[in-house]
Amino acid sequence: MTSSPAPVLLWDIDGTLLYNDVRGLGPYLDAIARVAPDVSVPGIVTHGKTDWQIICELLEAANLDIGLAEAVSKQLDAVSLSYLQPDGALKLLPFVPEALRTFRDAGLSNGLLTGNSIGRSRMKLTGAGLDASLIDWDAGFFGSRTRVRSDLSLAARARFAGVPMLLIGDTPLDGHAAQKAGIPFVALCTGVYEASAFQNEDCLLVLEDLGNGSTDRILEALE
Protein backbone atom coordinates (compact mmCIF):
# COMPACT_ATOMS: atom_id res chain seq x y z
CA MET A 1 0.00 0.00 0.00
CA THR A 2 1.33 3.45 -0.90
CA SER A 3 0.86 6.34 1.48
CA SER A 4 -1.13 9.38 0.42
CA PRO A 5 0.94 12.40 -0.61
CA ALA A 6 1.32 15.12 2.00
CA PRO A 7 -1.07 18.07 1.57
CA VAL A 8 0.64 21.24 0.36
CA LEU A 9 0.12 24.72 1.78
CA LEU A 10 1.22 27.46 -0.59
CA TRP A 11 2.09 30.60 1.36
CA ASP A 12 2.41 34.15 0.11
CA ILE A 13 5.15 36.10 1.93
CA ASP A 14 4.58 39.87 2.34
CA GLY A 15 1.55 40.55 4.50
CA THR A 16 0.98 36.82 5.04
CA LEU A 17 4.10 35.51 6.76
CA LEU A 18 5.89 38.76 7.52
CA TYR A 19 5.53 42.49 7.85
CA ASN A 20 7.78 44.29 5.40
CA ASP A 21 8.59 47.89 6.38
CA VAL A 22 10.29 48.44 3.00
CA ARG A 23 7.23 50.12 1.58
CA GLY A 24 7.07 51.66 -1.85
CA LEU A 25 9.06 51.14 -4.98
CA GLY A 26 12.57 51.87 -3.68
CA PRO A 27 14.25 48.56 -4.59
CA TYR A 28 12.61 48.45 -8.01
CA LEU A 29 13.51 52.03 -8.84
CA ASP A 30 17.09 51.50 -7.74
CA ALA A 31 17.29 48.39 -9.91
CA ILE A 32 15.96 50.29 -12.92
CA ALA A 33 18.36 53.16 -12.26
CA ARG A 34 21.28 50.75 -12.50
CA VAL A 35 20.12 49.69 -15.96
CA ALA A 36 18.68 52.98 -17.25
CA PRO A 37 20.18 55.90 -15.28
CA ASP A 38 18.51 59.31 -15.05
CA VAL A 39 15.09 58.12 -16.22
CA SER A 40 11.94 59.32 -14.45
CA VAL A 41 9.69 56.38 -13.55
CA PRO A 42 6.03 56.98 -12.52
CA GLY A 43 4.69 55.12 -9.49
CA ILE A 44 2.33 52.14 -9.64
CA VAL A 45 0.40 50.02 -7.14
CA THR A 46 2.33 46.88 -6.17
CA HIS A 47 0.04 44.92 -3.79
CA GLY A 48 -0.36 41.30 -4.87
CA LYS A 49 1.79 41.65 -7.98
CA THR A 50 4.83 39.57 -8.89
CA ASP A 51 8.27 41.14 -9.09
CA TRP A 52 8.27 40.55 -12.84
CA GLN A 53 4.87 42.21 -13.25
CA ILE A 54 6.02 45.24 -11.26
CA ILE A 55 9.23 45.55 -13.27
CA CYS A 56 7.39 45.29 -16.58
CA GLU A 57 4.72 47.80 -15.55
CA LEU A 58 7.37 50.27 -14.37
CA LEU A 59 9.31 49.95 -17.61
CA GLU A 60 6.12 50.48 -19.60
CA ALA A 61 5.15 53.48 -17.46
CA ALA A 62 8.56 55.03 -18.15
CA ASN A 63 8.37 54.21 -21.88
CA LEU A 64 11.45 52.01 -21.57
CA ASP A 65 12.18 48.89 -23.60
CA ILE A 66 10.48 45.90 -21.97
CA GLY A 67 13.53 43.92 -23.01
CA LEU A 68 15.36 45.54 -20.09
CA ALA A 69 13.27 43.52 -17.64
CA GLU A 70 15.77 40.67 -17.41
CA ALA A 71 18.63 43.00 -16.47
CA VAL A 72 16.44 44.90 -14.00
CA SER A 73 15.35 41.64 -12.36
CA LYS A 74 18.96 40.63 -11.77
CA GLN A 75 19.71 44.04 -10.26
CA LEU A 76 16.64 43.78 -8.02
CA ASP A 77 18.16 40.80 -6.21
CA ALA A 78 21.43 42.72 -5.88
CA VAL A 79 19.93 45.89 -4.38
CA SER A 80 17.33 44.20 -2.18
CA LEU A 81 19.76 43.15 0.54
CA SER A 82 20.54 46.75 1.47
CA TYR A 83 16.81 47.45 1.89
CA LEU A 84 16.14 44.32 3.92
CA GLN A 85 19.10 44.55 6.31
CA PRO A 86 18.07 47.44 8.64
CA ASP A 87 16.84 46.25 12.02
CA GLY A 88 13.07 46.21 12.12
CA ALA A 89 12.59 46.32 8.35
CA LEU A 90 11.25 42.77 8.42
CA LYS A 91 9.18 41.20 11.19
CA LEU A 92 7.39 37.88 11.29
CA LEU A 93 3.67 38.32 11.73
CA PRO A 94 2.13 36.95 14.95
CA PHE A 95 1.80 33.16 15.29
CA VAL A 96 3.67 32.45 12.03
CA PRO A 97 6.51 30.22 13.36
CA GLU A 98 4.12 28.32 15.59
CA ALA A 99 1.64 27.75 12.75
CA LEU A 100 4.29 26.61 10.28
CA ARG A 101 5.72 24.22 12.86
CA THR A 102 2.25 22.85 13.65
CA PHE A 103 1.56 22.18 9.99
CA ARG A 104 4.97 20.61 9.40
CA ASP A 105 4.60 18.36 12.43
CA ALA A 106 1.13 17.33 11.18
CA GLY A 107 2.76 16.08 7.98
CA LEU A 108 1.92 19.01 5.71
CA SER A 109 4.33 20.72 3.34
CA ASN A 110 4.81 24.48 3.81
CA GLY A 111 5.47 25.62 0.25
CA LEU A 112 5.57 29.13 -1.18
CA LEU A 113 3.65 30.87 -3.93
CA THR A 114 5.11 34.34 -4.06
CA GLY A 115 5.78 37.21 -6.39
CA ASN A 116 9.40 37.31 -5.23
CA SER A 117 12.40 35.50 -6.63
CA ILE A 118 13.72 32.58 -4.61
CA GLY A 119 16.67 34.78 -3.57
CA ARG A 120 14.48 37.61 -2.31
CA SER A 121 12.20 35.09 -0.62
CA ARG A 122 15.12 33.66 1.36
CA MET A 123 16.41 37.14 2.20
CA LYS A 124 13.04 38.18 3.56
CA LEU A 125 12.16 35.09 5.54
CA THR A 126 15.58 34.55 7.09
CA GLY A 127 15.97 38.30 7.60
CA ALA A 128 12.75 38.29 9.59
CA GLY A 129 14.13 35.48 11.75
CA LEU A 130 12.24 32.50 10.37
CA ASP A 131 13.80 29.06 10.60
CA ALA A 132 14.20 28.30 6.88
CA SER A 133 13.79 24.56 7.55
CA LEU A 134 10.09 25.19 8.19
CA ILE A 135 9.72 25.93 4.46
CA ASP A 136 9.69 23.21 1.81
CA TRP A 137 11.71 25.09 -0.81
CA ASP A 138 11.12 22.35 -3.36
CA ALA A 139 7.41 23.20 -3.17
CA GLY A 140 8.06 26.82 -4.13
CA PHE A 141 6.67 28.86 -7.02
CA PHE A 142 8.38 32.20 -7.54
CA GLY A 143 7.38 35.25 -9.58
CA SER A 144 10.74 36.58 -10.71
CA ARG A 145 9.96 35.67 -14.33
CA THR A 146 6.17 35.44 -14.23
CA ARG A 147 3.98 38.43 -14.96
CA VAL A 148 0.65 36.77 -14.12
CA ARG A 149 0.34 35.30 -10.61
CA SER A 150 -2.13 32.68 -11.78
CA ASP A 151 0.64 31.17 -13.94
CA LEU A 152 2.29 30.22 -10.64
CA SER A 153 -0.86 28.66 -9.19
CA LEU A 154 -1.51 26.73 -12.42
CA ALA A 155 2.07 25.42 -12.31
CA ALA A 156 1.56 24.39 -8.68
CA ARG A 157 -1.67 22.58 -9.46
CA ALA A 158 -0.01 20.77 -12.38
CA ARG A 159 3.02 19.70 -10.34
CA PHE A 160 0.93 18.46 -7.42
CA ALA A 161 -1.94 16.97 -9.38
CA GLY A 162 -4.26 15.06 -7.08
CA VAL A 163 -2.59 16.38 -3.93
CA PRO A 164 -4.74 18.31 -1.41
CA MET A 165 -3.68 21.97 -1.50
CA LEU A 166 -4.52 25.34 -0.02
CA LEU A 167 -3.25 28.72 -1.14
CA ILE A 168 -2.90 31.19 1.74
CA GLY A 169 -2.50 34.90 1.06
CA ASP A 170 -3.48 38.39 2.11
CA THR A 171 -4.68 40.00 -1.15
CA PRO A 172 -7.59 39.48 -3.56
CA LEU A 173 -5.01 38.78 -6.28
CA ASP A 174 -3.91 35.73 -4.28
CA GLY A 175 -7.54 34.63 -4.32
CA HIS A 176 -7.84 35.17 -8.06
CA ALA A 177 -4.75 33.05 -8.67
CA ALA A 178 -6.10 30.27 -6.46
CA GLN A 179 -9.50 30.29 -8.16
CA LYS A 180 -7.92 30.21 -11.62
CA ALA A 181 -6.12 26.97 -10.73
CA GLY A 182 -8.95 25.43 -8.74
CA ILE A 183 -7.03 25.61 -5.47
CA PRO A 184 -9.03 26.45 -2.31
CA PHE A 185 -8.07 29.87 -0.93
CA VAL A 186 -7.58 30.96 2.67
CA ALA A 187 -7.52 34.74 3.12
CA LEU A 188 -5.49 36.24 5.96
CA CYS A 189 -6.37 39.79 7.01
CA THR A 190 -2.81 40.48 8.13
CA GLY A 191 -1.77 42.74 5.24
CA VAL A 192 -3.39 45.88 3.87
CA TYR A 193 -6.80 44.29 3.16
CA GLU A 194 -9.58 43.86 5.71
CA ALA A 195 -12.13 41.04 5.67
CA SER A 196 -14.57 43.16 3.64
CA ALA A 197 -12.15 43.09 0.70
CA PHE A 198 -12.71 39.34 0.38
CA GLN A 199 -16.52 39.38 0.50
CA ASN A 200 -16.80 38.82 -3.24
CA GLU A 201 -13.95 36.31 -3.42
CA ASP A 202 -14.28 32.53 -3.39
CA CYS A 203 -12.66 31.95 0.02
CA LEU A 204 -12.64 28.71 1.93
CA LEU A 205 -11.76 30.68 5.07
CA VAL A 206 -11.23 34.33 5.96
CA LEU A 207 -9.01 34.60 9.05
CA GLU A 208 -7.87 37.59 11.06
CA ASP A 209 -4.50 35.95 11.74
CA LEU A 210 -2.95 32.54 12.41
CA GLY A 211 -3.88 32.53 16.11
CA ASN A 212 -7.12 31.86 17.94
CA GLY A 213 -7.66 28.36 16.57
CA SER A 214 -6.89 29.27 12.96
CA THR A 215 -4.43 26.39 12.53
CA ASP A 216 -7.11 23.92 13.63
CA ARG A 217 -9.56 25.41 11.13
CA ILE A 218 -7.03 25.08 8.32
CA LEU A 219 -6.27 21.48 9.24
CA GLU A 220 -10.00 20.69 9.37
CA ALA A 221 -10.44 22.24 5.92
CA LEU A 222 -7.97 19.72 4.50
CA GLU A 223 -9.76 16.69 5.93
C-alpha positions in Angstrom: 0.0 0.0 0.0 1.3 3.4 -0.9 0.9 6.3 1.5 -1.1 9.4 0.4 0.9 12.4 -0.6 1.3 15.1 2.0 -1.1 18.1 1.6 0.6 21.2 0.4 0.1 24.7 1.8 1.2 27.5 -0.6 2.1 30.6 1.4 2.4 34.1 0.1 5.2 36.1 1.9 4.6 39.9 2.3 1.5 40.6 4.5 1.0 36.8 5.0 4.1 35.5 6.8 5.9 38.8 7.5 5.5 42.5 7.8 7.8 44.3 5.4 8.6 47.9 6.4 10.3 48.4 3.0 7.2 50.1 1.6 7.1 51.7 -1.9 9.1 51.1 -5.0 12.6 51.9 -3.7 14.3 48.6 -4.6 12.6 48.4 -8.0 13.5 52.0 -8.8 17.1 51.5 -7.7 17.3 48.4 -9.9 16.0 50.3 -12.9 18.4 53.2 -12.3 21.3 50.7 -12.5 20.1 49.7 -16.0 18.7 53.0 -17.3 20.2 55.9 -15.3 18.5 59.3 -15.1 15.1 58.1 -16.2 11.9 59.3 -14.4 9.7 56.4 -13.6 6.0 57.0 -12.5 4.7 55.1 -9.5 2.3 52.1 -9.6 0.4 50.0 -7.1 2.3 46.9 -6.2 0.0 44.9 -3.8 -0.4 41.3 -4.9 1.8 41.7 -8.0 4.8 39.6 -8.9 8.3 41.1 -9.1 8.3 40.5 -12.8 4.9 42.2 -13.3 6.0 45.2 -11.3 9.2 45.5 -13.3 7.4 45.3 -16.6 4.7 47.8 -15.6 7.4 50.3 -14.4 9.3 50.0 -17.6 6.1 50.5 -19.6 5.1 53.5 -17.5 8.6 55.0 -18.1 8.4 54.2 -21.9 11.5 52.0 -21.6 12.2 48.9 -23.6 10.5 45.9 -22.0 13.5 43.9 -23.0 15.4 45.5 -20.1 13.3 43.5 -17.6 15.8 40.7 -17.4 18.6 43.0 -16.5 16.4 44.9 -14.0 15.4 41.6 -12.4 19.0 40.6 -11.8 19.7 44.0 -10.3 16.6 43.8 -8.0 18.2 40.8 -6.2 21.4 42.7 -5.9 19.9 45.9 -4.4 17.3 44.2 -2.2 19.8 43.1 0.5 20.5 46.8 1.5 16.8 47.4 1.9 16.1 44.3 3.9 19.1 44.6 6.3 18.1 47.4 8.6 16.8 46.2 12.0 13.1 46.2 12.1 12.6 46.3 8.3 11.2 42.8 8.4 9.2 41.2 11.2 7.4 37.9 11.3 3.7 38.3 11.7 2.1 37.0 15.0 1.8 33.2 15.3 3.7 32.4 12.0 6.5 30.2 13.4 4.1 28.3 15.6 1.6 27.7 12.8 4.3 26.6 10.3 5.7 24.2 12.9 2.3 22.9 13.7 1.6 22.2 10.0 5.0 20.6 9.4 4.6 18.4 12.4 1.1 17.3 11.2 2.8 16.1 8.0 1.9 19.0 5.7 4.3 20.7 3.3 4.8 24.5 3.8 5.5 25.6 0.2 5.6 29.1 -1.2 3.7 30.9 -3.9 5.1 34.3 -4.1 5.8 37.2 -6.4 9.4 37.3 -5.2 12.4 35.5 -6.6 13.7 32.6 -4.6 16.7 34.8 -3.6 14.5 37.6 -2.3 12.2 35.1 -0.6 15.1 33.7 1.4 16.4 37.1 2.2 13.0 38.2 3.6 12.2 35.1 5.5 15.6 34.5 7.1 16.0 38.3 7.6 12.8 38.3 9.6 14.1 35.5 11.8 12.2 32.5 10.4 13.8 29.1 10.6 14.2 28.3 6.9 13.8 24.6 7.6 10.1 25.2 8.2 9.7 25.9 4.5 9.7 23.2 1.8 11.7 25.1 -0.8 11.1 22.3 -3.4 7.4 23.2 -3.2 8.1 26.8 -4.1 6.7 28.9 -7.0 8.4 32.2 -7.5 7.4 35.3 -9.6 10.7 36.6 -10.7 10.0 35.7 -14.3 6.2 35.4 -14.2 4.0 38.4 -15.0 0.7 36.8 -14.1 0.3 35.3 -10.6 -2.1 32.7 -11.8 0.6 31.2 -13.9 2.3 30.2 -10.6 -0.9 28.7 -9.2 -1.5 26.7 -12.4 2.1 25.4 -12.3 1.6 24.4 -8.7 -1.7 22.6 -9.5 0.0 20.8 -12.4 3.0 19.7 -10.3 0.9 18.5 -7.4 -1.9 17.0 -9.4 -4.3 15.1 -7.1 -2.6 16.4 -3.9 -4.7 18.3 -1.4 -3.7 22.0 -1.5 -4.5 25.3 0.0 -3.2 28.7 -1.1 -2.9 31.2 1.7 -2.5 34.9 1.1 -3.5 38.4 2.1 -4.7 40.0 -1.1 -7.6 39.5 -3.6 -5.0 38.8 -6.3 -3.9 35.7 -4.3 -7.5 34.6 -4.3 -7.8 35.2 -8.1 -4.8 33.0 -8.7 -6.1 30.3 -6.5 -9.5 30.3 -8.2 -7.9 30.2 -11.6 -6.1 27.0 -10.7 -9.0 25.4 -8.7 -7.0 25.6 -5.5 -9.0 26.5 -2.3 -8.1 29.9 -0.9 -7.6 31.0 2.7 -7.5 34.7 3.1 -5.5 36.2 6.0 -6.4 39.8 7.0 -2.8 40.5 8.1 -1.8 42.7 5.2 -3.4 45.9 3.9 -6.8 44.3 3.2 -9.6 43.9 5.7 -12.1 41.0 5.7 -14.6 43.2 3.6 -12.1 43.1 0.7 -12.7 39.3 0.4 -16.5 39.4 0.5 -16.8 38.8 -3.2 -13.9 36.3 -3.4 -14.3 32.5 -3.4 -12.7 32.0 0.0 -12.6 28.7 1.9 -11.8 30.7 5.1 -11.2 34.3 6.0 -9.0 34.6 9.1 -7.9 37.6 11.1 -4.5 35.9 11.7 -3.0 32.5 12.4 -3.9 32.5 16.1 -7.1 31.9 17.9 -7.7 28.4 16.6 -6.9 29.3 13.0 -4.4 26.4 12.5 -7.1 23.9 13.6 -9.6 25.4 11.1 -7.0 25.1 8.3 -6.3 21.5 9.2 -10.0 20.7 9.4 -10.4 22.2 5.9 -8.0 19.7 4.5 -9.8 16.7 5.9 
